[in-house]
């Protein structure tokens, strides 16, 4: 069981070490912040922007990583 957690930890660390993913997640958070503060959007819209942005960031990062 310890080996499984160790492998999972290395995988998660490798994913979040990707610079492109970090930038995409930062952009998603900034966009959600703009929707919430500047546009005064509902919480459901802000949450939707966060979910869609994060999923898209992970997909784009995985695609970019396989393309190299």
PDB file of N, CA, C and O in Angstrom:
ATOM      1  N   UNK A   1       0.816  -1.192   0.000  1.00  0.00           N
ATOM      2  CA  UNK A   1       0.000   0.000   0.000  1.00  0.00           C
ATOM      3  C   UNK A   1       0.865   1.263   0.000  1.00  0.00           C
ATOM      4  O   UNK A   1       0.518   2.262  -0.630  1.00  0.00           O
ATOM      5  N   UNK A   2       1.985   1.207   0.708  1.00  0.00           N
ATOM      6  CA  UNK A   2       2.883   2.355   0.773  1.00  0.00           C
ATOM      7  C   UNK A   2       3.451   2.683  -0.608  1.00  0.00           C
ATOM      8  O   UNK A   2       3.634   3.850  -0.952  1.00  0.00           O
ATOM      9  N   UNK A   3       3.728   1.637  -1.398  1.00  0.00           N
ATOM     10  CA  UNK A   3       4.260   1.841  -2.744  1.00  0.00           C
ATOM     11  C   UNK A   3       3.269   2.536  -3.656  1.00  0.00           C
ATOM     12  O   UNK A   3       3.654   3.344  -4.501  1.00  0.00           O
ATOM     13  N   UNK A   4       1.990   2.223  -3.486  1.00  0.00           N
ATOM     14  CA  UNK A   4       0.950   2.852  -4.306  1.00  0.00           C
ATOM     15  C   UNK A   4       0.871   4.348  -4.017  1.00  0.00           C
ATOM     16  O   UNK A   4       0.759   5.160  -4.936  1.00  0.00           O
ATOM     17  N   UNK A   5       0.931   4.707  -2.732  1.00  0.00           N
ATOM     18  CA  UNK A   5       0.883   6.124  -2.380  1.00  0.00           C
ATOM     19  C   UNK A   5       2.135   6.857  -2.853  1.00  0.00           C
ATOM     20  O   UNK A   5       2.066   8.018  -3.255  1.00  0.00           O
ATOM     21  N   UNK A   6       3.261   6.185  -2.804  1.00  0.00           N
ATOM     22  CA  UNK A   6       4.507   6.789  -3.266  1.00  0.00           C
ATOM     23  C   UNK A   6       4.456   7.050  -4.767  1.00  0.00           C
ATOM     24  O   UNK A   6       4.872   8.108  -5.240  1.00  0.00           O
ATOM     25  N   UNK A   7       3.941   6.071  -5.509  1.00  0.00           N
ATOM     26  CA  UNK A   7       3.805   6.224  -6.955  1.00  0.00           C
ATOM     27  C   UNK A   7       2.818   7.334  -7.290  1.00  0.00           C
ATOM     28  O   UNK A   7       3.066   8.142  -8.185  1.00  0.00           O
ATOM     29  N   UNK A   8       1.698   7.375  -6.570  1.00  0.00           N
ATOM     30  CA  UNK A   8       0.707   8.423  -6.781  1.00  0.00           C
ATOM     31  C   UNK A   8       1.298   9.792  -6.477  1.00  0.00           C
ATOM     32  O   UNK A   8       1.049  10.748  -7.212  1.00  0.00           O
ATOM     33  N   UNK A   9       2.067   9.901  -5.415  1.00  0.00           N
ATOM     34  CA  UNK A   9       2.699  11.168  -5.054  1.00  0.00           C
ATOM     35  C   UNK A   9       3.670  11.658  -6.114  1.00  0.00           C
ATOM     36  O   UNK A   9       3.720  12.849  -6.422  1.00  0.00           O
ATOM     37  N   UNK A  10       4.447  10.723  -6.675  1.00  0.00           N
ATOM     38  CA  UNK A  10       5.377  11.110  -7.745  1.00  0.00           C
ATOM     39  C   UNK A  10       4.618  11.559  -8.995  1.00  0.00           C
ATOM     40  O   UNK A  10       5.020  12.513  -9.662  1.00  0.00           O
ATOM     41  N   UNK A  11       3.534  10.877  -9.304  1.00  0.00           N
ATOM     42  CA  UNK A  11       2.739  11.249 -10.473  1.00  0.00           C
ATOM     43  C   UNK A  11       2.110  12.619 -10.330  1.00  0.00           C
ATOM     44  O   UNK A  11       2.136  13.422 -11.264  1.00  0.00           O
ATOM     45  N   UNK A  12       1.545  12.888  -9.167  1.00  0.00           N
ATOM     46  CA  UNK A  12       0.928  14.195  -8.915  1.00  0.00           C
ATOM     47  C   UNK A  12       1.983  15.288  -8.931  1.00  0.00           C
ATOM     48  O   UNK A  12       1.754  16.365  -9.482  1.00  0.00           O
ATOM     49  N   UNK A  13       3.125  15.022  -8.337  1.00  0.00           N
ATOM     50  CA  UNK A  13       4.208  16.003  -8.347  1.00  0.00           C
ATOM     51  C   UNK A  13       4.705  16.313  -9.750  1.00  0.00           C
ATOM     52  O   UNK A  13       5.016  17.460 -10.069  1.00  0.00           O
ATOM     53  N   UNK A  14       4.779  15.287 -10.583  1.00  0.00           N
ATOM     54  CA  UNK A  14       5.227  15.480 -11.963  1.00  0.00           C
ATOM     55  C   UNK A  14       4.205  16.289 -12.764  1.00  0.00           C
ATOM     56  O   UNK A  14       4.578  17.126 -13.586  1.00  0.00           O
ATOM     57  N   UNK A  15       2.925  16.038 -12.523  1.00  0.00           N
ATOM     58  CA  UNK A  15       1.878  16.763 -13.246  1.00  0.00           C
ATOM     59  C   UNK A  15       1.908  18.242 -12.874  1.00  0.00           C
ATOM     60  O   UNK A  15       1.867  19.102 -13.753  1.00  0.00           O
ATOM     61  N   UNK A  16       1.980  18.543 -11.585  1.00  0.00           N
ATOM     62  CA  UNK A  16       1.938  19.937 -11.156  1.00  0.00           C
ATOM     63  C   UNK A  16       3.265  20.660 -11.349  1.00  0.00           C
ATOM     64  O   UNK A  16       3.323  21.876 -11.166  1.00  0.00           O
ATOM     65  N   UNK A  17       4.318  19.963 -11.709  1.00  0.00           N
ATOM     66  CA  UNK A  17       5.596  20.606 -12.010  1.00  0.00           C
ATOM     67  C   UNK A  17       5.617  21.170 -13.428  1.00  0.00           C
ATOM     68  O   UNK A  17       6.524  21.918 -13.791  1.00  0.00           O
ATOM     69  N   UNK A  18       4.624  20.812 -14.218  1.00  0.00           N
ATOM     70  CA  UNK A  18       4.537  21.292 -15.602  1.00  0.00           C
ATOM     71  C   UNK A  18       4.246  22.788 -15.604  1.00  0.00           C
ATOM     72  O   UNK A  18       3.234  23.229 -15.058  1.00  0.00           O
ATOM     73  N   UNK A  19       5.121  23.558 -16.208  1.00  0.00           N
ATOM     74  CA  UNK A  19       4.990  25.025 -16.220  1.00  0.00           C
ATOM     75  C   UNK A  19       3.745  25.469 -16.980  1.00  0.00           C
ATOM     76  O   UNK A  19       3.085  26.424 -16.570  1.00  0.00           O
ATOM     77  N   UNK A  20       3.411  24.795 -18.077  1.00  0.00           N
ATOM     78  CA  UNK A  20       2.231  25.159 -18.853  1.00  0.00           C
ATOM     79  C   UNK A  20       0.971  24.993 -18.014  1.00  0.00           C
ATOM     80  O   UNK A  20       0.094  25.857 -18.034  1.00  0.00           O
ATOM     81  N   UNK A  21       0.874  23.899 -17.284  1.00  0.00           N
ATOM     82  CA  UNK A  21      -0.297  23.666 -16.441  1.00  0.00           C
ATOM     83  C   UNK A  21      -0.420  24.749 -15.378  1.00  0.00           C
ATOM     84  O   UNK A  21      -1.522  25.223 -15.104  1.00  0.00           O
ATOM     85  N   UNK A  22       0.679  25.139 -14.788  1.00  0.00           N
ATOM     86  CA  UNK A  22       0.647  26.188 -13.769  1.00  0.00           C
ATOM     87  C   UNK A  22       0.117  27.497 -14.345  1.00  0.00           C
ATOM     88  O   UNK A  22      -0.696  28.176 -13.718  1.00  0.00           O
ATOM     89  N   UNK A  23       0.581  27.844 -15.533  1.00  0.00           N
ATOM     90  CA  UNK A  23       0.128  29.087 -16.160  1.00  0.00           C
ATOM     91  C   UNK A  23      -1.350  29.021 -16.552  1.00  0.00           C
ATOM     92  O   UNK A  23      -2.080  30.000 -16.395  1.00  0.00           O
ATOM     93  N   UNK A  24      -1.785  27.876 -17.056  1.00  0.00           N
ATOM     94  CA  UNK A  24      -3.186  27.733 -17.425  1.00  0.00           C
ATOM     95  C   UNK A  24      -4.098  27.788 -16.205  1.00  0.00           C
ATOM     96  O   UNK A  24      -5.169  28.392 -16.262  1.00  0.00           O
ATOM     97  N   UNK A  25      -3.687  27.167 -15.109  1.00  0.00           N
ATOM     98  CA  UNK A  25      -4.486  27.225 -13.882  1.00  0.00           C
ATOM     99  C   UNK A  25      -4.513  28.645 -13.315  1.00  0.00           C
ATOM    100  O   UNK A  25      -5.545  29.084 -12.808  1.00  0.00           O
ATOM    101  N   UNK A  26      -3.412  29.355 -13.393  1.00  0.00           N
ATOM    102  CA  UNK A  26      -3.379  30.743 -12.948  1.00  0.00           C
ATOM    103  C   UNK A  26      -4.320  31.605 -13.793  1.00  0.00           C
ATOM    104  O   UNK A  26      -5.029  32.458 -13.259  1.00  0.00           O
ATOM    105  N   UNK A  27      -4.327  31.388 -15.085  1.00  0.00           N
ATOM    106  CA  UNK A  27      -5.241  32.113 -15.962  1.00  0.00           C
ATOM    107  C   UNK A  27      -6.697  31.806 -15.654  1.00  0.00           C
ATOM    108  O   UNK A  27      -7.548  32.694 -15.711  1.00  0.00           O
ATOM    109  N   UNK A  28      -6.984  30.563 -15.332  1.00  0.00           N
ATOM    110  CA  UNK A  28      -8.342  30.174 -14.971  1.00  0.00           C
ATOM    111  C   UNK A  28      -8.779  30.869 -13.688  1.00  0.00           C
ATOM    112  O   UNK A  28      -9.903  31.362 -13.597  1.00  0.00           O
ATOM    113  N   UNK A  29      -7.904  30.908 -12.714  1.00  0.00           N
ATOM    114  CA  UNK A  29      -8.236  31.565 -11.448  1.00  0.00           C
ATOM    115  C   UNK A  29      -8.429  33.067 -11.656  1.00  0.00           C
ATOM    116  O   UNK A  29      -9.327  33.664 -11.062  1.00  0.00           O
ATOM    117  N   UNK A  30      -7.607  33.669 -12.481  1.00  0.00           N
ATOM    118  CA  UNK A  30      -7.755  35.104 -12.775  1.00  0.00           C
ATOM    119  C   UNK A  30      -9.070  35.386 -13.497  1.00  0.00           C
ATOM    120  O   UNK A  30      -9.747  36.370 -13.199  1.00  0.00           O
ATOM    121  N   UNK A  31      -9.428  34.529 -14.440  1.00  0.00           N
ATOM    122  CA  UNK A  31     -10.689  34.708 -15.151  1.00  0.00           C
ATOM    123  C   UNK A  31     -11.880  34.580 -14.207  1.00  0.00           C
ATOM    124  O   UNK A  31     -12.825  35.364 -14.295  1.00  0.00           O
ATOM    125  N   UNK A  32     -11.846  33.611 -13.316  1.00  0.00           N
ATOM    126  CA  UNK A  32     -12.924  33.443 -12.340  1.00  0.00           C
ATOM    127  C   UNK A  32     -12.989  34.651 -11.405  1.00  0.00           C
ATOM    128  O   UNK A  32     -14.076  35.100 -11.041  1.00  0.00           O
ATOM    129  N   UNK A  33     -11.835  35.171 -11.022  1.00  0.00           N
ATOM    130  CA  UNK A  33     -11.798  36.357 -10.167  1.00  0.00           C
ATOM    131  C   UNK A  33     -12.429  37.559 -10.869  1.00  0.00           C
ATOM    132  O   UNK A  33     -13.175  38.321 -10.254  1.00  0.00           O
ATOM    133  N   UNK A  34     -12.128  37.724 -12.149  1.00  0.00           N
ATOM    134  CA  UNK A  34     -12.710  38.831 -12.919  1.00  0.00           C
ATOM    135  C   UNK A  34     -14.218  38.669 -13.016  1.00  0.00           C
ATOM    136  O   UNK A  34     -14.960  39.640 -12.865  1.00  0.00           O
ATOM    137  N   UNK A  35     -14.678  37.444 -13.268  1.00  0.00           N
ATOM    138  CA  UNK A  35     -16.115  37.202 -13.329  1.00  0.00           C
ATOM    139  C   UNK A  35     -16.769  37.537 -11.994  1.00  0.00           C
ATOM    140  O   UNK A  35     -17.846  38.133 -11.967  1.00  0.00           O
ATOM    141  N   UNK A  36     -16.133  37.161 -10.889  1.00  0.00           N
ATOM    142  CA  UNK A  36     -16.727  37.351  -9.568  1.00  0.00           C
ATOM    143  C   UNK A  36     -16.705  38.815  -9.119  1.00  0.00           C
ATOM    144  O   UNK A  36     -17.710  39.323  -8.623  1.00  0.00           O
ATOM    145  N   UNK A  37     -15.576  39.489  -9.289  1.00  0.00           N
ATOM    146  CA  UNK A  37     -15.414  40.824  -8.727  1.00  0.00           C
ATOM    147  C   UNK A  37     -15.842  41.919  -9.694  1.00  0.00           C
ATOM    148  O   UNK A  37     -16.606  42.812  -9.328  1.00  0.00           O
ATOM    149  N   UNK A  38     -15.355  41.851 -10.915  1.00  0.00           N
ATOM    150  CA  UNK A  38     -15.619  42.934 -11.862  1.00  0.00           C
ATOM    151  C   UNK A  38     -17.029  42.823 -12.442  1.00  0.00           C
ATOM    152  O   UNK A  38     -17.767  43.808 -12.477  1.00  0.00           O
ATOM    153  N   UNK A  39     -17.398  41.636 -12.892  1.00  0.00           N
ATOM    154  CA  UNK A  39     -18.699  41.456 -13.539  1.00  0.00           C
ATOM    155  C   UNK A  39     -19.820  41.104 -12.573  1.00  0.00           C
ATOM    156  O   UNK A  39     -20.989  41.074 -12.955  1.00  0.00           O
ATOM    157  N   UNK A  40     -19.458  40.835 -11.308  1.00  0.00           N
ATOM    158  CA  UNK A  40     -20.431  40.472 -10.271  1.00  0.00           C
ATOM    159  C   UNK A  40     -21.339  39.322 -10.712  1.00  0.00           C
ATOM    160  O   UNK A  40     -22.560  39.384 -10.568  1.00  0.00           O
ATOM    161  N   UNK A  41     -20.717  38.282 -11.247  1.00  0.00           N
ATOM    162  CA  UNK A  41     -21.466  37.108 -11.723  1.00  0.00           C
ATOM    163  C   UNK A  41     -21.911  36.260 -10.539  1.00  0.00           C
ATOM    164  O   UNK A  41     -21.347  36.346  -9.448  1.00  0.00           O
ATOM    165  N   UNK A  42     -22.926  35.446 -10.770  1.00  0.00           N
ATOM    166  CA  UNK A  42     -23.408  34.526  -9.746  1.00  0.00           C
ATOM    167  C   UNK A  42     -22.333  33.499  -9.424  1.00  0.00           C
ATOM    168  O   UNK A  42     -21.408  33.272 -10.204  1.00  0.00           O
ATOM    169  N   UNK A  43     -22.479  32.886  -8.258  1.00  0.00           N
ATOM    170  CA  UNK A  43     -21.514  31.877  -7.822  1.00  0.00           C
ATOM    171  C   UNK A  43     -21.512  30.674  -8.755  1.00  0.00           C
ATOM    172  O   UNK A  43     -20.467  30.057  -8.963  1.00  0.00           O
ATOM    173  N   UNK A  44     -22.665  30.335  -9.317  1.00  0.00           N
ATOM    174  CA  UNK A  44     -22.723  29.182 -10.224  1.00  0.00           C
ATOM    175  C   UNK A  44     -21.918  29.432 -11.498  1.00  0.00           C
ATOM    176  O   UNK A  44     -21.308  28.507 -12.034  1.00  0.00           O
ATOM    177  N   UNK A  45     -21.913  30.651 -11.976  1.00  0.00           N
ATOM    178  CA  UNK A  45     -21.135  30.984 -13.172  1.00  0.00           C
ATOM    179  C   UNK A  45     -19.644  30.949 -12.858  1.00  0.00           C
ATOM    180  O   UNK A  45     -18.854  30.419 -13.639  1.00  0.00           O
ATOM    181  N   UNK A  46     -19.263  31.510 -11.725  1.00  0.00           N
ATOM    182  CA  UNK A  46     -17.848  31.516 -11.322  1.00  0.00           C
ATOM    183  C   UNK A  46     -17.354  30.084 -11.125  1.00  0.00           C
ATOM    184  O   UNK A  46     -16.260  29.732 -11.566  1.00  0.00           O
ATOM    185  N   UNK A  47     -18.162  29.265 -10.465  1.00  0.00           N
ATOM    186  CA  UNK A  47     -17.798  27.869 -10.259  1.00  0.00           C
ATOM    187  C   UNK A  47     -17.685  27.138 -11.601  1.00  0.00           C
ATOM    188  O   UNK A  47     -16.777  26.330 -11.793  1.00  0.00           O
ATOM    189  N   UNK A  48     -18.596  27.419 -12.516  1.00  0.00           N
ATOM    190  CA  UNK A  48     -18.538  26.808 -13.853  1.00  0.00           C
ATOM    191  C   UNK A  48     -17.279  27.191 -14.606  1.00  0.00           C
ATOM    192  O   UNK A  48     -16.659  26.353 -15.260  1.00  0.00           O
ATOM    193  N   UNK A  49     -16.902  28.451 -14.514  1.00  0.00           N
ATOM    194  CA  UNK A  49     -15.667  28.907 -15.165  1.00  0.00           C
ATOM    195  C   UNK A  49     -14.461  28.189 -14.568  1.00  0.00           C
ATOM    196  O   UNK A  49     -13.555  27.780 -15.293  1.00  0.00           O
ATOM    197  N   UNK A  50     -14.453  28.037 -13.252  1.00  0.00           N
ATOM    198  CA  UNK A  50     -13.342  27.332 -12.602  1.00  0.00           C
ATOM    199  C   UNK A  50     -13.273  25.869 -13.020  1.00  0.00           C
ATOM    200  O   UNK A  50     -12.194  25.363 -13.327  1.00  0.00           O
ATOM    201  N   UNK A  51     -14.416  25.186 -13.034  1.00  0.00           N
ATOM    202  CA  UNK A  51     -14.423  23.764 -13.385  1.00  0.00           C
ATOM    203  C   UNK A  51     -14.016  23.561 -14.838  1.00  0.00           C
ATOM    204  O   UNK A  51     -13.140  22.748 -15.132  1.00  0.00           O
ATOM    205  N   UNK A  52     -14.642  24.290 -15.739  1.00  0.00           N
ATOM    206  CA  UNK A  52     -14.324  24.132 -17.161  1.00  0.00           C
ATOM    207  C   UNK A  52     -12.874  24.536 -17.434  1.00  0.00           C
ATOM    208  O   UNK A  52     -12.187  23.870 -18.209  1.00  0.00           O
ATOM    209  N   UNK A  53     -12.409  25.602 -16.817  1.00  0.00           N
ATOM    210  CA  UNK A  53     -11.035  26.050 -17.017  1.00  0.00           C
ATOM    211  C   UNK A  53     -10.013  25.053 -16.507  1.00  0.00           C
ATOM    212  O   UNK A  53      -8.999  24.812 -17.162  1.00  0.00           O
ATOM    213  N   UNK A  54     -10.268  24.470 -15.341  1.00  0.00           N
ATOM    214  CA  UNK A  54      -9.328  23.492 -14.781  1.00  0.00           C
ATOM    215  C   UNK A  54      -9.289  22.210 -15.611  1.00  0.00           C
ATOM    216  O   UNK A  54      -8.216  21.665 -15.869  1.00  0.00           O
ATOM    217  N   UNK A  55     -10.447  21.738 -16.020  1.00  0.00           N
ATOM    218  CA  UNK A  55     -10.479  20.532 -16.863  1.00  0.00           C
ATOM    219  C   UNK A  55      -9.765  20.793 -18.179  1.00  0.00           C
ATOM    220  O   UNK A  55      -8.988  19.958 -18.643  1.00  0.00           O
ATOM    221  N   UNK A  56     -10.023  21.935 -18.777  1.00  0.00           N
ATOM    222  CA  UNK A  56      -9.363  22.279 -20.040  1.00  0.00           C
ATOM    223  C   UNK A  56      -7.855  22.416 -19.854  1.00  0.00           C
ATOM    224  O   UNK A  56      -7.087  22.005 -20.724  1.00  0.00           O
ATOM    225  N   UNK A  57      -7.427  22.982 -18.742  1.00  0.00           N
ATOM    226  CA  UNK A  57      -5.994  23.130 -18.474  1.00  0.00           C
ATOM    227  C   UNK A  57      -5.314  21.770 -18.372  1.00  0.00           C
ATOM    228  O   UNK A  57      -4.236  21.572 -18.933  1.00  0.00           O
ATOM    229  N   UNK A  58      -5.942  20.822 -17.654  1.00  0.00           N
ATOM    230  CA  UNK A  58      -5.351  19.490 -17.539  1.00  0.00           C
ATOM    231  C   UNK A  58      -5.311  18.774 -18.891  1.00  0.00           C
ATOM    232  O   UNK A  58      -4.327  18.107 -19.211  1.00  0.00           O
ATOM    233  N   UNK A  59      -6.368  18.909 -19.677  1.00  0.00           N
ATOM    234  CA  UNK A  59      -6.394  18.259 -20.992  1.00  0.00           C
ATOM    235  C   UNK A  59      -5.334  18.861 -21.907  1.00  0.00           C
ATOM    236  O   UNK A  59      -4.615  18.135 -22.593  1.00  0.00           O
ATOM    237  N   UNK A  60      -5.240  20.179 -21.916  1.00  0.00           N
ATOM    238  CA  UNK A  60      -4.249  20.844 -22.765  1.00  0.00           C
ATOM    239  C   UNK A  60      -2.823  20.486 -22.340  1.00  0.00           C
ATOM    240  O   UNK A  60      -1.955  20.272 -23.187  1.00  0.00           O
ATOM    241  N   UNK A  61      -2.587  20.424 -21.047  1.00  0.00           N
ATOM    242  CA  UNK A  61      -1.270  20.067 -20.556  1.00  0.00           C
ATOM    243  C   UNK A  61      -0.911  18.631 -20.941  1.00  0.00           C
ATOM    244  O   UNK A  61       0.220  18.361 -21.345  1.00  0.00           O
ATOM    245  N   UNK A  62      -1.858  17.725 -20.819  1.00  0.00           N
ATOM    246  CA  UNK A  62      -1.605  16.324 -21.192  1.00  0.00           C
ATOM    247  C   UNK A  62      -1.349  16.208 -22.691  1.00  0.00           C
ATOM    248  O   UNK A  62      -0.462  15.467 -23.115  1.00  0.00           O
ATOM    249  N   UNK A  63      -2.114  16.932 -23.486  1.00  0.00           N
ATOM    250  CA  UNK A  63      -1.928  16.895 -24.942  1.00  0.00           C
ATOM    251  C   UNK A  63      -0.561  17.462 -25.315  1.00  0.00           C
ATOM    252  O   UNK A  63       0.136  16.916 -26.170  1.00  0.00           O
ATOM    253  N   UNK A  64      -0.191  18.551 -24.672  1.00  0.00           N
ATOM    254  CA  UNK A  64       1.105  19.171 -24.960  1.00  0.00           C
ATOM    255  C   UNK A  64       2.249  18.255 -24.547  1.00  0.00           C
ATOM    256  O   UNK A  64       3.273  18.196 -25.227  1.00  0.00           O
ATOM    257  N   UNK A  65       2.080  17.540 -23.435  1.00  0.00           N
ATOM    258  CA  UNK A  65       3.119  16.630 -22.957  1.00  0.00           C
ATOM    259  C   UNK A  65       3.309  15.427 -23.877  1.00  0.00           C
ATOM    260  O   UNK A  65       4.432  14.960 -24.067  1.00  0.00           O
ATOM    261  N   UNK A  66       2.210  14.922 -24.451  1.00  0.00           N
ATOM    262  CA  UNK A  66       2.305  13.787 -25.378  1.00  0.00           C
ATOM    263  C   UNK A  66       2.850  14.216 -26.737  1.00  0.00           C
ATOM    264  O   UNK A  66       3.408  13.400 -27.472  1.00  0.00           O
ATOM    265  N   UNK A  67       2.692  15.472 -27.064  1.00  0.00           N
ATOM    266  CA  UNK A  67       3.107  15.971 -28.377  1.00  0.00           C
ATOM    267  C   UNK A  67       4.616  16.096 -28.486  1.00  0.00           C
ATOM    268  O   UNK A  67       5.158  16.022 -29.589  1.00  0.00           O
ATOM    269  N   UNK A  68       5.311  16.283 -27.363  1.00  0.00           N
ATOM    270  CA  UNK A  68       6.773  16.486 -27.370  1.00  0.00           C
ATOM    271  C   UNK A  68       7.482  15.269 -27.817  1.00  0.00           C
ATOM    272  O   UNK A  68       8.711  15.260 -27.883  1.00  0.00           O
TER     273      UNK A  68
END
